[in-house]
Amino acid sequence: MIKKIKKHFSHLGINRFTAITILILLATDIINSFYLRIYWIHKNISLSYVEQIASAQGIDFNQIGRSGLMELKAVIDNGFFFFLLIILGNNLFFYFFYLKKKIWARSYVVFYCMSNSVLALLFVAEGQLLGASWFAYNILTIGVYFYLAVGNKILKLATNEATPADGMLEQ
C-alpha cells in the first residue's frame, strides 16, 4: 500500500504536485472565506458583539437606536471580513515561498493541511448548520487536506534551503 502511495506521488512529480497543492489551497481558502462569511451573517455574530460591548460599557442596548446599531454592526462585520482578507494574504505569502521550495513554507503547508483536516472534521460534527453543500464540502476537504499533507511528507520537496536533517546538504 505504501509503495503504491509513493509511486502515485512520484508519478505526479514535485513541480506538478506543488502547483496542484497551491491551486487547491487557494480554492479552499476562498471557499472557506465565503462560507465563514455566510456563517458570520447567519449567526448574526456582529449583533451579539455589539450587545456585549454595550453591556461592558454600561450602555442600555435598547437605547442605541437603529441607525447607531447598524453602524456598529457594519464596523464589526467589516473588521471580520478584513480579518479574512488578512488570513488569505498570510496564506498567499506562505504559498509563494512554498512555490520557491522553502523548507519553512513546506512545513507551514503541511501543518495548515493537517489542522484544516481537523477543523473540517469539527464542522462535520457540527452538522448541517449551513446546509448540505457546506456539510459535503467539509467531508470532501478532510480527505483533500490529508492527501496534500501526505503528499508533501512523501515527496519531501527538493528545497533551496538544504538541511542535514533532510539529508540534502551539499558542499
N, C-alpha and C positions, 0 to 999 in steps of 0.2 A: 504494500500500500504506500509506504513512504517513498519507495523508488518511483512509483507512478506519479506521485505528487511532485517530486524533484524533477522528473522528466518533463512534466507539464510546464513548470515554471522555467526550466532551462530552455524548453522549446520556444517560449514567449520571448526570452532574451531580456537582458537588463534594461535596455533603452525602451523597448516596447512596453514592458511592464511598468516602468517609471511613468511613461506617458499615460497609460491606462489608469494608473493609480491617481495621478493628478486630475485627470478628467472626471473620474468617478468621485473623488473627494470634493472637487469644485461643485459638481452637480448635487451631491448630497448636502453640502453646506448651504447651497441656495434653497433647496427643498426644505431643509431643516429650518432655515430662517423664515421661510414662508409659513410653515406650519406653526412655528413658535409665535409668529405674529398673530395668526388666527387664534391660537390658544390664549394669548395675552388678551385679545379683544373678547373672545368667547367667555373667559372667566372674569372680564371687567376688572382686571388686577389694578389698573391705574386708579379706579374709583376707590378701591379699598385702601390704596396708599394715601389718597387724599384724606380719607376718613381718619387714618392713623396719624397723619401729620397734624390735622386739625385737632384731634384728641390730645396729642402730645403738646400742642401749643395752648391748650385750654380754650379752644375756639369751638363754639357750637356748630356742628356740621350743617345743621339746617339753616343757619343764618348766613352762610357763604353766598348764596344766590346762584341762580342757574348759570349766568354768564361767567362768574368767577370760578364756579365749579368746572365748567367746560374748559376754561383757560388752564387751570391747574392740571386737569386730566390730560389735556393736549401736551403740556410740558413734560409730564411723566411719560406719556406714550412716546413722544419724540426722543426722550432720553433712552428709553428701552430700545427703540429702533436704531438709534445711533450706536448703542452698545452692540447690537447685532452686526452693524457695519464694521465696528472696530474688531470684532471677533473674525469676521471674514477677512479684513485686512491683515490681521495677525496670521491667519492661516495661509494667505497668499504669500506672505513673507517666507514662511517655512516651506511652502511648496516650491517657491523659486529656488531656494537653496537645496532642496531635495532634488530638483531637476539638475542642479550643479553637482550632485552626488556628494554632498557634505554629510559626514557621519552624524553630527548632532541633529541635522534636519531629518535624516532617516530615522533616528531614534524618536524624534517627535512624531513622525508619521505613524510609526508602529504603536507608540503609546496612544496617540489620538484614535487610531483604528480600534484598538482594544477597549479603550474607555467608551467610545461610541457604541461598540457592541453591547456593553453593559447598560448604557443609557437607553438604547433601543429596546433591550430586554425589559427594562423598568417601564418604558412606555407601553410595551405589550401587556405587562402585568396590570397596568392601569386600566386597560380595557379600551373600548371603542368610544372614548370620550369625544374625539373629533371625527368620528365616522370610520367606516370600513377602509377607506383609502389610506388613512393615517395608520391604522392598525396593520394593514397588509404591507405598507411601506416599511414599517418598523420590523416586521418579521423578515422581510427581504433584506434589509440593511444589516441585520445581525450577521447573516451569512456573508454578505458583501464585505463588511468591515473585517470580519475574521479572515476571509480569503486574502484580503490585501495585507493584513498583518503577517499571515503565514508566508505569503509570497515574499515579503520583504525580509523576513527572517531566513528563509531558504536561500534566496539569491545573495544576501549579504552584499549589497551593491558595491561595485568597484567604486572607490571614492577618491577624491582629490586629497583627502586628509588620511593618509595611511597610519595605522597604529599597530603596535606589536600585538595587541590583543586580537586583532583580526588577522594576523599573520600576513600582512601585506607590506610590511616595512621593506623598502628597497633602498639600497645605498650604493 
